[in-house]
């Protein structure tokens, strides 16, 4: 098997980046950013917590100087406890002092650029005191100069890497959009996933044309930017200009930058991402959503970012399908001194309307909940006793498919067999259109279709007064 040369590897990486960029732009044209709506707030909260833990744990080597072989959440600490004698005290002390300095600057001098000042001071001290001689690891040689253009080579190689690029596109967009939405929620901002596609596409096209590799949203760099006070697109532009100047002019000074200082900056940035208040809010709102957030956090830490998010998104979708397939319903009754109807189980003072069952089904009827609709309607009829009217409150119904129409026809047939008249109240848009197109509106009787349940009850009571002997 022929070995792949470094030049071919470089061309392949550039080709993948270029193809991913063009794929992102094509996805923007097709408006595929809507897929980001699958990421619920509990998933984003859990993701941020998981990223914070992973980012903090990844700084163990930089802060201790011990190269840990185990991965995960617990095993590295067990390994570190066995190798405690290998911890480099100068490195650990420098890291702890750097953390303390950043905390002090953030609390007492929040307007000062703490990370920049710390990096500059650390480089000067490292050069003056020769930190490498003291056993403190430094960054080392930093390649200088800006990348050259590789347009022709990347374009020629892109056709050979298109399938691999498709997988990278899915992974990079998923990771990037999770990062974007999570940090946006953390800072109270809003994002447009389709515009994010344009940003990812432009970044990858530029990377591919200048000998770069595929890029996406970065948790650590975004966290550092937010921790430094960055809050606008100018942050990224300034960072790009600063990075270009650094790699062009400051490669030699950065040689002396201690790795412990970088780890301290990332550790404090990670700590700022863990939003304990968000978990408390979820616990107050919904325990099941708190469970999804914890699942996302544990999944990110235990299985990786994309796997953890995929598991939590899958669990969220399954729960949403379960809720949609088993919607809530309620019987309505008249409130004392009121003209509106209220739910009997929520209003102890409400009383059923004599001879009339008013049933609210709190969802549109679809193929996946049509059986639940039939089952609950039959249970209501079995317990109704001596009634002459069954009012279906369709206020929550906006859509209806073929299964919904068949379920409504079945309800009409069963009510007819029991000698109970059917009236339909409420309903919107496609639901009303389905009643017309299916002929169900004529079958029920247009005079028995009302705008609200209150109107239906009032009309039935008027009919009773006008013709008490001909109910139904």
MISEGU-34706 format. One record per residue: residue in one letter; x, y, z of N, C-alpha, C, O in turn. Coordinates in steps of 0.1 Angstrom, whole numbers, plus 5000, padded with zeros to 4 digits. Example, Ala and Ser with C-alpha at 12.3 -4.5 7.8 and 13.67 -1.06 7.14 Angstrom:
2
a513249435078512349555078513249675078514249675085/s512849785071513749895071512950005079513450115080/
//
This chain:
472
x500949885000500050005000500950125000501850145008/x500650214991501450344990501150435001500050455005/x502250495007502150585017501650715012501950765001/x500850785021500350915017501351025021501751025033/x501751105012502751205015502151325023500951335023/x503051395030502451515037501751615028500751675032/x502251625016501551715006500151665003499251745002/x500051535001498751474998497751495011496551515009/x498351475022497551495034497051645035495851665038/x497951735032497551875033496451905022495551975025/x496651855010495651875000494351815004493251865001/x494351695010493151625014492351705025491151725024/x493151755035492451835046491851965040490752005044/x492652025031492152155025490852125016489952195016/x490852005009489751975001488551945009487451985006/x488651875021487551845029486951985035485752005035/x487852075039487352205044486652275033485552335036/x487152275021486452345010485152285007484152355005/x485052155007483752085004482752105015481552125012/x483252105027482352125039481852275038480652295040/x482652365034482152505033481152515022480152585024/x481352455011480352465000479052395004477952435000/x479252285011478052215016477252295026475952295026/x477852375035477152455044476452565036475252595040/x477052625026476352725018475152665011474152735010/x475352545006474152474999473052455009471852465006/x473452415021472352385032471652515035470452515039/x472352625035471752755037470752785027469652835030/x471052755014470052785003468852695005467752745002/x469052575010467852485012467252505026466252435029/x467752605034467152645047467152525056466152495063/x468252445057468252335066468652365080468752275089/x468852495083469052535096467952505106468052515118/x466752485100465552445109465852325117465152305127/x466752235113467052115121467552155135467552075144/x468052275136468652315149467452325159467752335171/x466252335155465152345164464952225173464152225182/x465652115169465551995177466252005190466151925199/x467052115192467852135204466952215214466852335212/x466352145224465552215233466452285244467652255245/x465852375252466652445262467252345272468352365276/x466552245277467152155287468452085281469452075288/x468352055268469551995261470652095261471852065264/x470352225258471452325257472052355271473252365273/x471152355281471652375295472552265299473652285305/x472152135296472952025300474252015292475351985297/x474152055279475352055271476352155276477552125277/x475952275280476852375285477552325298478752335300/x476752255307477352205319478352095316479452085322/x477952005306478951895302480151955296481251905299/x480052055287481252115282482152185292483352175292/x481452245302482252305313483052205321484252225324/x482452085323483151975330484251925322485351905327/x483951895309484951835300486151935299487351895299/x485852065297486852165295487752175308488952195307/x487052175319487852185332488752065334489852075338/x488151945331488951825333490151815323491151755326/x489951875311491051865301492251945305493351935299/x492152025316493252105320494152035331495052105337/x493851915334494551845345496051835342496851855351/x496351805329497751785326498451925327499651925332/x497852025322498552155322498752205336499752285338/x497852175345497952225359498852145368499352185378/x498952015365499751925373501051875367502051835374/x501151885354502351835347502451685346503451635341/x501351615349501251475349500451435336499351475335/x501051355328500351305316499451185320499951075321/x498151205321497251095325496851015313496451075303/x496750885315496450795304494950765304494350745293/x494350755316492850725317492050845312492450955313/x490850815308489850915304488550895311488450795319/x487650985310486450985317486351085328487151175328/x485451055337485251155348485951115361486451195368/x485950985364486450935377487850875376488750905384/x488050795365489350725364490650815364491650775370/x490550925357491751015358492151055372493351065375/x491151085380491451125394492051015402492851025410/x491550895399492050775406493550755402494350725410/x493750775389495150765384496050865390497150845394/x495550995391496251105396496651075411497651105416/x495651015418495950985432497050885434497750885444/x497150795424498250695425499550755421500650705425/x499550855413500750915408501051055414501651145408/x500451075426500551205432502051255434502351375434/x502951155435504351195436504951255424505951315424/x504251235412504751295400504351435397504751495387/x503451485405502951625403504051725405504851715414/x504151805395505251905395504752035403503852105398/x505252045415504852155424504952295418504052375419/x506052325411506152465405504952485395504452595395/x504652385387503552395377502252415384501452505381/x501952335394500752345402500652475409499552535408/x501652525415501652655422501352765412500552855415/x502052765400501852865390500352865385499752965384/x499852745383498452735379497452795389496552865386/x497652755402496752805412496952955414495953025416/x498153005414498353155415497653225403497053335405/x497753165391497153225379495553225380494953325377/x495053115386493553115388493153225398492153295396/x493953235409493653335419493753475413492853565416/x494753505405494853635398493753665389493253775389/x493253565382492153585373490853615380490053705377/x490653545391489453565400489453705406488453775406/x490653745411490753885417490553995406489854085409/x491153975394490954075384489454085379488954195377/x488753965378487353965374486454035385485454095381/x486854015397486054075408486254215411485354295413/x487554255411487954395415488354485404488254605405/x488654425392489054505381488454445368489154405359/x487054445368486454375357486654435343486554365333/x487054565343487254625330488654595324488954635313/x489554545332490854515327490854385319490154285323/x491654375309491754245301492654145308493854125305/x492054075318492753985327493653885320494853875323/x493053805311493853695304495053755296496053695297/x494853865290495953925282497053975291498253945289/x496754035302497754085312498453965318499653965320/x497653855321498353745327499253675317500353635321/x498853665305499753605295501053685293502153625293/x500953815292502053895290503053885302504253865301/x502453895314503353885326503953755328505153735332/x503253645324503753505325504953495316505953425319/x504753545303505853535294507153605298508253555297/x506953725304508153795309508853725320510053705321/x508053675330508553595341509253465337510253435342/x508553405327509153275322510553295316511453215318/x510653405308511953435302512953475312514153435311/x512553565322513553605332513953495341515153495345/x513053415345513453305355513753175349514053075356/x513553165336513853035329512952925334513452825340/x511652945332510652845337510952695333510852605341/x511352675320511652535316512752475325512652355328/x513752555330514752495338514152465352514752375359/x513052525356512452495369511452375367510752345377/x511352325356510352215354508952255350508052175350/x508752375346507452435342507452425327508152495320/x506452355321506352335307505852465301505052535306/x506452495289506052615282505552575268505652455264/x504952665261504252635248505352595238505052495230/x506452655238507552615228507452685215506752795214/x508052635205508152705192506752725186505952625186/x506452845181505152875175505452905160506252995158/x504952825151505152855136504753005133503753045137/x505653065126505453205123504953225108505153135100/x504353335105503853365091502453315089501853235096/x501853385078500453355074500453245064501453225057/x499453165063499353055053499253105039498653215036/x499853035030499753065016498453005009497952915015/x498153064998496953014991497152884985498252854979/x496152794986496252664979495052634971494552514972/x494452734964493152714958493152604948492252514949/x494152594939494052494928494152354934493452264929/x495152334943495352204949494052154956493652044955/x493452244964492252204972491152174963490352084966/x490952254952489852234943489952094936488952024934/x491252064932491451934925491151814934490651714929/x491551834946491351714955489951704961489651604967/x489151814960487851814966486951704961486151644969/x486951674948486051564943486351434948485451344949/x487651404952488051274957487651254972487651144977/x487351364979487051364993485551394997485251425008/x484751394986483351454989482551374999481851425007/x482751234998481951155008482451175022481651185031/x483751175024484251205037483851335042483551355054/x483851435033483451575037481951575041481651655050/x481151485035479751485039479651455054478851515061/x480351355059480351315073480851425082480351455092/x481951495077482551605085481551715085481451785096/x480751735074479751845074478751825085478351915092/x478251695086477151665096477751695110477051755118/x478951635112479451655126479851795129479451845140/x480451865120480852005123479652095125479652185134/x478652085116477452165118476752135131476252225138/x476552005134475951965146476652025158476052085167/x477952005158478752055170478752215170478552265181/x478852275159478852415158477552485162477552585169/x476452425158475152485161474852465175474152545182/x475252345181475052325195475852435203475252495213/x477052455199477852555206477252695205477152765214/x476852725192476252865190474952885198474852985205/x474052785198472752805205472952795220472352865228/x473952715225474152705239474752835245474252885255/x475752895238476353015243475353135241475353225249/x474553125230473553235229472553225240472153335245/x472053105244471153095255471753145268471153205276/x473053115269473753145282473853295283473853345294/x474053365272474253515273472953595270472953715269/x471853525268470553585265470453635251469653725248/x471153585241471153625227470253525219469853425224/x470053565207469253475197470053465185470753555180/x470053345179470753315167469853265156468753215159/x470253285144469553235132470353115126471453145121/x469952995128470752885123471152895109472252845105/x470352945100470652965086471853065084472653045075/x471853165092472953255091474253195097475353215092/x474053105107475253035112475852945101477052925100/x474952885092475452805081476252885072477352845067/x475853015069476653105061478053125067479053125060/x478053155080479353175087480253055087481453065084/x479652935090480452815089480952785075482152745073/x480152815065480552795051481652885047482652835041/x481553015050482553105047483853065053484953075047/x483853035066485052995074485752875068486952875066/x484952775064485552655058486052675044487052615040/x485352755036485852785023487252855024488152825017/x487252955033488553025035489652935040490852945035/x489252845049490352745054490752655043491952635042/x489852605035490252525024491152585013491952525008/x490952715011491652785001493052835006493852874998/x493252815019494552865025495252755033495752775044/x495152625028495852515034495352495049496152455057/x494052515051493552485065492752365065492552295054/x492252325076491352205078489952255082489752375085/x489052165082487652195085487452255099488152205108/x486652355100486552425113485052435117484152425108/x484852455129483452475134483452555147484552615150/x482352575154482352645166483252585177483152455178/x484052655184484952605194484452645208484252765211/x484152545216483752565230484752645238484352745244/x485952605237486952675246487252815242487252905250/x487452835229487652975224486453065227486653185230/x485253015224484053095227483953125242483653235246/x484253025250484153055265485153155269484853245277/x486453155264487453255267486953395262487153485269/x486353395250485953525245484853585254484853705257/x483853505258482853555267483353595280482953695286/x484253515286484853545299485653675298485753745308/x486153715286486953835285486053955282486554065281/x484753935281483754045278483354055264482654155261/x483753965255483353985241481853955239481353855244/x481154045232479754035231479254075217478054095215/x480054085207479654125194480554055183481554005187/x480154065170480954005160482354065159483254005154/x482454185165483754255165484854175173486054185170/x484354095182485254005190485953915181487153895182/x485253845172485853745163486853815153487953765151/x486453935148487254005139488554055146489654045140/x488454105158489554145166490554025169491754045168/x489853915172490653795175491453755163492653705164/x490853755151491453715139492653805136493753755132/x492453935137493554035134494654015144495854015141/x494253995157495353975168496053845165497353845167/x495353745161496053615159497053625147498153575148/x496653695136497553715125498753795129499853765125/x498653895138499753975142500653885151501853895151/x500053805160500753725169501653625162502853615164/x501053555152501853445145502853515136503853445132/x502653635132503653705123504753765131505853765126/x504453825143505453905150505853855163506953885168/x504953775170505253735184505453595186505253545197/x505953525176506153375178507253345188507053255196/x508353425188509453405197509053435212509353355221/x508353545215507953565229506953465234507053425246/x506053415225505153315230505753175233505153095239/x507053165229507753035232507753025247507752905252/x507853135255507953125269506653115277506653115289/x505553115270504253115277504052985284504052875278/x503852985298503652855305502352795302501352865301/x502352665300501052585298500152595309498952595308/x500652605322499852615333498952745333497852745338/x499452855327498752975326497552955316496453005319/x497852895305496752865296495652775302494452805300/x496152675310495152595316494352665326493152645328/x494952765333494152845343493152925336492052945341/x493452985325492553065317491352985313490153025314/x491652865308490552775303489752725315488552705313/x490352695326489652645338488652755343487452715346/x489052875344488152985348487053005338485853035341/x487352995325486353005315485352895316484152915314/x485752775319484852665320483952685332482752655331/x484452735343483652755355482552855352481452845358/x482752945344481753045341480652995332479553055331/x480852875326479752815318478752735326477652705321/x479152685338478252605345477152685352477452765361/x475952675347474852765351473952685361472952615357/x474352685374473552615384472152675385471152595388/x471952805383470652865384469752805373468552795376/x470252775361469452725351468852585355467752555352/x469752505361469252375366468152385377467152315377/x468252485385467252515395465952555389464852505393/x466052635379464752675372464152565365462852545366/x464852475359464352355353463652265363462652205361/x464252255375463752175386462352225390461452145394/x462252355390460952415394459952405383458752385386/x460352415371459352405360458952265357457752235356/x459952175355459552035351460651945354461851965350/x460351845362461351745366461851665354463051625353/x460951635345461351565333462451635324463351585319/x462251775324463151855316464551865324465551865317/x464451865337465651855345466451725342467651725341/x465651615340466251485337466951495323468051435322/x466351565314466951575300468251655301469251625294/x468251755309469451845310470551755317471751765312/x470251685327471251605334471751495324472951455324/x470851435316471251335307472151395296473151325293/x471951515292472851575282474251605288475251575282/x474251655301475451675308476251555310477451545307/x475651445315476351315317476751255304477851205303/x475951265294476251215281477451285275478351215269/x477551415276478751485270479951445277481051425271/x479951435291481151395298481451255296482651225295/x480551165296480851025295481050965281481850875280/x480351025271480350965258480951055247481251015236/x481051185250481551275240480451375237479251355240/x480851485231479851595228478751555219477551565223/x479051505207477951465198477151355203475951355201/x477851245208477051135213476151175224474951135225/x476651255234475751295245474651375240473451355245/x474851475231473751555226472751465218471551485220/x473251375210472351285203471451205212470251185209/x472051155223471251075232470151155238468951115239/x470551275243469551365250468451415240467351425243/x468851445227467951495217466951375214465751395213/x467551255213466651135210465651115221464451085219/x466151125234465251115245464151225245462951195249/x464551345242463551455241462451425231461351455233/x462951385219461951355208461051245212459851245209/x461551135218460751025222459651075232458551035232/x460151165242459151215251458151305245456951295248/x458551385235457551465227456551385220455451415219/x457051275214456151185207455151115217453951105214/x455651085229454751025239453751115243452551085244/x454151245246453151345250452151375239450951385241/x452651375226451751405215450751285213449551305209/x451251165215450351045213449451035225448450955224/x449651095237448751085248448451225254448851255265/x447751305246447451445250446551445262445751355264/x446551555269445551575280444151605274444051655263/x443151585282441851615279441051655292441651635303/x439951715291439251755302437751775299437351805288/x436851755309435451785309435251925314435851965323/x434451995307434152135310432752155317431852075314/x432752255326431452285332431252435334432252505331/x430152475339429852615341430352665354430052595364/x430952775354431452835366430352925372429652995365/x430152925385429153005391429253155388430353215390/x428153215383428153355380428953395367429153515365/x429453295360430253325348429553265335428753175336/x429953325324429353275311430353175305429953105296/x431653175309432653095303432652955310432152945321/x433152855303433252725309434652695314435652755309/x434752615325436052585331436152435332435252365332/x437452395334437752255336437252205349437452265360/x436552095349435952045362436952005372436752025384/x438051945367439051895377439952005382440651985392/x439952125376440652235381439852335389440352425396/x438552335387437652435393436652355402435652315396/x436852345415435852275423434452325423433552255425/x434352465420433052525420432252505407431052525406/x432952455397432352435383431352315384431652225391/x430252325377429252215376429052175362428952265353/x428852045359428452005346427152065341426252095349/x427052095328425852145323424852035321425151925315/x423652035327422751925327422451875313422051955304/x422551745311422251685298423251715287423051665276/x424351775290425351815280426751775285427151805296/x427451695277428851665279429651755271429551755259/x430551835277431451925270432851865272433451875283/x433551815261434851755262435851825254435751855242/x436951865261438051935255439151835253439651775262/x439551815240440751735237441851835233441851905224/x442951835241443951935241445051915231446251925234/x444651875219445651855208444851835195443751805195/x445551855184445051815171445051665171445851605178/x444151605163444051465161444951425149444751475138/x445851335152446751285141446751125141446051065150/x447451075132447450925131448050865144447750755148/x448950935151449650875162448850895175449150835185/x447850975175447050985187445550965185444650995193/x445150915172443750895169443150785178442050795182/x443950685181443450575190443250635204442250595210/x444050715209443850785222442650865222441850865232/x442350935211441151015210439850925210438950955218/x439850815203438750725203438550665217437450655222/x439650615223439550555236438950645247438150615254/x439550775247439050865257437550905255436850925264/x437250925242435850965239434850855243433750875248/x435250725241434450615245434250605260433250585265/x435350635267435350635282434450745287433650725296/x434450865280433650975284432150935282431250965291/x431850875271430450835268429950735277428850735282/x430850635281430350525290430050585304429150525311/x430750695308430450745321429450865321429150925332/x429050905309428251025308426851015315426351105320/x426250895315424950875320423850925310423950905298/x422850985316421651035308421951175302421651275308/x422551175290422851305283422251295269422051195264/x421951415264421451425250422451485240422251465228/x423351555245424351625237425751595241426051585252/x426651585231428051565233428751675225428751675212/x429351775232430051885226431551865225432151855236/x432051845214433551835212434151965211433952035201/x434852005222435552135222436952115214437852055220/x436952165202438152145193439052275193439752295183/x438952345204439752475204441252455202441852535196/x441752335206443252315205443552255191444752225189/x442552225183442752155170443052245159442152335155/x444152235153444552325142444852235129444752295118/x445052105130445352025119444451895120443951865131/x444251835109443551705108443951625096443951675085/x444451495098444751415087443651315084442551325090/x443851215076442851115073442451035085441251005086/x443351005094443050925106442151015115441250955122/x442451145115441551235124440151235118439251225126/x440051245105438651245099437951115102436751125106/x438651005101438050875104437650865118436550805121/x438450915127438150915142436950995145436050955153/x436751115138435651195140434351135135433251135141/x434451065123433350995117432950885127431750855129/x433950805132433650705142432950755154432050685159/x433350875159432650935171431250965168430350945176/x430951015155429651055151428750925151427650925155/x429250815145428550695144428150635158427050595160/x429150635167428950585180427950665188427150605195/x427950795187427050885193425650865188424650865195/x425550845175424250825168423650695174422450685177/x424450585175423950465180423450475195422650395199/x424050565202423650585216422450685217421950715228/x422050745206421050845207421550985212420751055218/x422751015210423351145215423651225203424351175194/x423351355204423651445193425051495194425551515206/x425751525183427151575183427151725179426451755169/x427851805186428151935182429651955183430351905192/x430252035174431652065174431852215176431252295170/x432752245185433052385189434552415187435352335190/x434852535182436252575180436852515168436152475158/x438152495168438852445156439352555147438652665146/x440552535141441152645133441752585120441952465119/x441952675111442752645099442452515092441352495087/x443452435092443352305085442352215090441752135083/x442052225103441052135109439652175103438952085099/x439352295103438052335097437952305082436952265077/x439152315075439152285061438952135059438252095049/x439452055068439251905067437851875069437351785063/x437151945078435751915080434951945068434051865064/x435252045061434552085048434851985037433951925031/x436151955035436551865024436051725026435851655016/x436051675038435651535041434151515041433651405041/x433351625041431951615042431351595056430151585058/x432351595066431851585080431051695085430151685093/x431351815079430551935083429051915080428251955088/x428851865068427451835064426851725072425651725075/x427651625075427151505082426751545096425751505101/x427551625103427251675116426051775116425151775124/x426151855106425151965105425852095107426352125118/x425852185097426552315099425952395110426752475116/x424752385113424152455124424652405138424452475148/x425352285138425852235150427352255151428052185160/x427952335143429352375144429452515149428952605142/x430152535160430152665166431652725168432652645166/x431752845171433052905173433652875186434852875187/x432852845196433352815209432352725217431252705213/x432852665227432052575235430952645242429852595243/x431152775246430152855253428952875243427852875247/x429352915230428252935220427452805218426252815216/x428152695218427452565216426452535227425352495224/x426852555239426052535251424852625251423652585253/x425052755248423952855247422952815237421752825239/x423452775225422552735214421752615218420552605215/x422352515224421652395228420552425238419452375237/x420852515247419852555257418752635251417552615256/x418952715241417852785234416952685227415752695227/x417652585221416852485213415952405223414752375220/x416452385235415652305245414452395249413352335251/x414652525251413552605256412552615245411352625247/x413052625232412052635221411352515218410152515214/x411952395219411352265216411752165226412552075223/x411252165239411752075249411351935246411951845252/x410451905238410051775235410851705224410651585221/x411651785217412351725206413851745208414551785198/x414351715219415851725222416651635213416251515210/x417751675208418651595200418151585185418751525177/
//
